[in-house]
Amino acid sequence: MLKAGLSALSVIRCAILLAVFALGGCSVFSPDRGPDEGAVIVAPVESKPPQIASRPSRTAPDPKPPGLPSVAVVISSSQPAFLDVANSLNDHFDDFTVFDLSDRSQPPVSVLRVINDSTPGAVVAIGLRAAQSSVAMSESPVIFSQVFNYHDHDLLNENTRGVAPLAPLDAQLAAWTQIDPTISRIGIIVGAGHDALIEEAQLAAQKHGLELQIRIANSDQETLYLFRRMVHDIDGFWLFPDNRILSNRSLQEILRTAKRQRVTVAVPNESMLKMGADISLASEAEDIAATIVGIIRKIQSDGLKNVRPVSPLSAIRVVTRDNENVVQR
């Protein structure tokens, strides 16, 4: 009977021990021991490989523009307006030669013969005389500038291109009205053949709320006559460099009359301020040079035929007579 009780007690103790092991088995096994055979194995959740942030691909730097070709620069004279452009061009070219047609030791024929023998990539002509000689005799492409009446001299052909002779008219009126907000009625006298210029001036005037009075003259005497008639109806006179209808005499008389009538005169050249003009609305030498360089690069890449006949400028230099107010755009 005692043995039977002990056996029963032993069975109970074994059952209790087995239950304890069953409940505490997870904590009993050390972490680095594998589970016993027959245990349920839970497959670990697959972890995604670490994401590597994609770096933006480095774009190749823009290729450097090709080097500019050799250039021969022909200037009509050594006046500052021409020399300033030549000096600005010098900053862009490694192979650069200047020829001054006012040097009597080198007549235009001799100059162009030397230029043609050197076969430059382009000829830059500054001023009317330089443009006429270069267009007539150059074997290389010609880019001319500082020529107002280029249509009258047949300067545009399949081998030539031009630069606008004036700063943008819209910028001129913007600067003028900024300096003198009271300006409202502006007179213009110009020679025949400048329909595009007149249209540009009219559009600019409409934009700035200005009234234009435009007259066409055929001589300096007619210019003076027309000015005397319009001076009482305007408060500003916009002078363009049309040497066909202007002379020193007529210009001086216009300036004297304008001063008496208190009419502001805007001129296209800073040197004319000394004559009595009130405000200079001039092109910038550096802008002209940059435009010429752009034309030459366009010729290099696309050929001369794809370059517009006359390229516009984009900057203006504004100086008043007393030099107290200088504005650049």
Residue pairs with C-beta under 8 A, 6 or more apart in sequence:
21 28
29 35
35 41
65 297
66 300
67 94
68 92
68 93
68 94
68 121
68 293
68 296
68 297
68 300
69 95
69 120
69 121
69 122
69 296
69 300
70 93
70 95
70 96
70 97
70 118
70 120
70 121
71 89
71 93
71 95
71 96
71 97
71 120
71 121
71 122
71 123
71 124
71 296
72 97
72 99
72 115
72 118
72 120
72 122
72 123
72 124
72 140
73 86
73 89
73 96
73 97
73 98
73 99
73 123
73 124
73 126
74 98
74 99
74 101
74 111
74 115
74 123
74 124
74 125
74 126
74 130
74 133
74 134
75 82
75 83
75 85
75 86
75 98
75 99
75 100
75 101
75 102
75 126
75 127
75 130
76 82
76 101
76 102
76 126
76 127
76 128
76 129
76 130
76 131
76 146
77 100
77 101
77 102
77 127
77 129
78 100
78 102
80 271
81 146
81 269
81 271
81 285
82 126
82 127
82 130
82 146
84 285
85 126
85 145
85 146
85 285
85 288
85 289
86 98
86 126
87 285
88 285
88 286
88 288
88 289
88 290
89 96
89 124
89 289
89 292
89 293
90 96
90 98
91 289
92 289
92 290
92 293
95 120
97 118
97 120
99 106
99 111
99 114
99 115
100 106
101 108
101 111
101 129
101 130
101 133
108 129
108 133
108 137
109 137
111 133
112 133
112 134
112 137
112 138
113 137
115 123
115 138
115 140
116 137
116 138
116 139
116 140
119 139
119 140
120 140
121 140
121 141
121 296
122 140
122 141
122 142
122 143
122 296
122 299
123 134
123 138
123 140
123 141
123 142
123 143
124 142
124 143
124 144
124 145
124 292
125 131
125 133
125 134
125 135
125 142
125 143
125 144
125 145
126 144
126 145
126 146
127 146
127 147
128 146
128 147
128 149
128 153
130 144
131 142
131 144
131 147
131 150
131 153
131 155
132 153
132 155
134 142
134 144
135 142
135 144
135 154
135 155
135 157
135 159
135 160
138 159
141 159
141 160
141 161
141 299
141 304
142 159
142 160
142 161
143 160
143 161
143 162
143 163
143 292
143 295
143 296
144 150
144 155
144 160
144 161
144 162
144 163
145 162
145 163
145 165
145 288
145 291
145 292
146 163
146 165
146 288
147 153
147 155
147 162
147 165
148 165
148 166
148 240
148 241
148 242
148 243
149 191
149 193
149 242
149 243
149 244
150 156
150 162
150 165
150 310
151 193
152 193
152 244
155 162
156 162
156 309
156 310
158 304
158 305
159 304
161 295
161 299
161 304
161 307
161 308
161 309
161 310
161 311
162 309
162 310
162 311
163 288
163 291
163 292
163 295
163 310
163 311
163 313
164 310
164 311
164 312
164 313
165 241
165 283
166 172
166 197
166 240
166 268
166 283
166 313
167 268
167 281
167 282
167 283
167 284
167 287
167 313
167 315
167 316
167 317
168 312
168 313
168 314
168 316
169 197
169 200
169 201
169 204
170 200
170 203
170 204
170 207
170 208
171 315
171 316
171 329
172 204
172 238
172 266
172 281
172 316
173 204
173 205
173 207
173 208
173 210
174 208
174 329
175 281
175 316
175 318
175 327
175 329
176 183
176 236
176 266
176 279
176 281
176 318
177 183
177 208
177 210
178 327
179 279
179 318
179 320
179 325
179 327
180 236
180 264
180 279
182 235
183 210
183 235
183 236
183 264
184 209
184 210
184 211
184 235
185 210
185 211
185 213
185 233
185 234
185 235
185 236
186 205
186 210
186 211
186 212
186 213
186 234
186 235
186 236
186 237
186 238
187 212
187 213
187 214
187 215
187 227
187 230
187 231
187 233
187 234
187 236
187 237
187 238
188 198
188 201
188 212
188 213
188 214
188 215
188 237
188 238
188 240
189 214
189 215
189 216
189 217
189 223
189 226
189 227
189 230
189 245
190 197
190 198
190 214
190 215
190 216
190 217
190 240
190 242
190 245
191 216
191 217
191 218
191 242
191 244
191 245
192 216
192 218
194 240
194 242
197 240
198 214
201 212
201 214
201 238
202 212
202 214
205 211
205 212
213 230
213 233
213 234
215 226
215 230
217 223
217 226
217 245
218 245
219 245
220 245
220 246
220 247
220 249
220 250
221 250
222 245
223 245
223 246
223 250
223 254
224 250
224 253
224 254
227 237
227 254
227 257
228 257
231 237
231 257
231 258
231 261
231 263
232 261
234 263
235 262
235 263
235 264
236 263
236 264
236 265
236 266
237 254
237 258
237 263
237 264
237 265
237 266
238 266
239 251
239 254
239 265
239 266
239 267
239 268
239 272
239 277
240 268
241 268
241 269
251 275
252 275
252 276
254 265
255 265
255 275
255 276
255 277
256 276
257 263
258 264
258 265
259 276
264 278
264 279
265 276
265 277
265 278
265 279
266 277
266 278
266 279
266 280
266 281
267 273
267 277
267 279
267 280
267 281
268 280
268 281
268 282
268 283
269 280
269 282
270 280
270 282
270 317
270 319
272 280
273 279
273 280
273 319
273 320
273 321
276 321
277 321
278 320
278 321
279 318
279 319
279 320
279 321
280 317
280 318
280 319
280 320
281 316
281 318
282 316
282 317
282 318
282 319
283 313
283 315
283 316
283 317
284 313
284 315
284 316
284 317
284 328
286 315
287 313
287 314
287 315
288 313
291 311
291 312
291 313
291 314
294 311
295 307
295 311
298 306
298 307
299 307
315 328
315 329
316 328
316 329
317 328
318 326
318 327
318 328
318 329
319 326
320 326
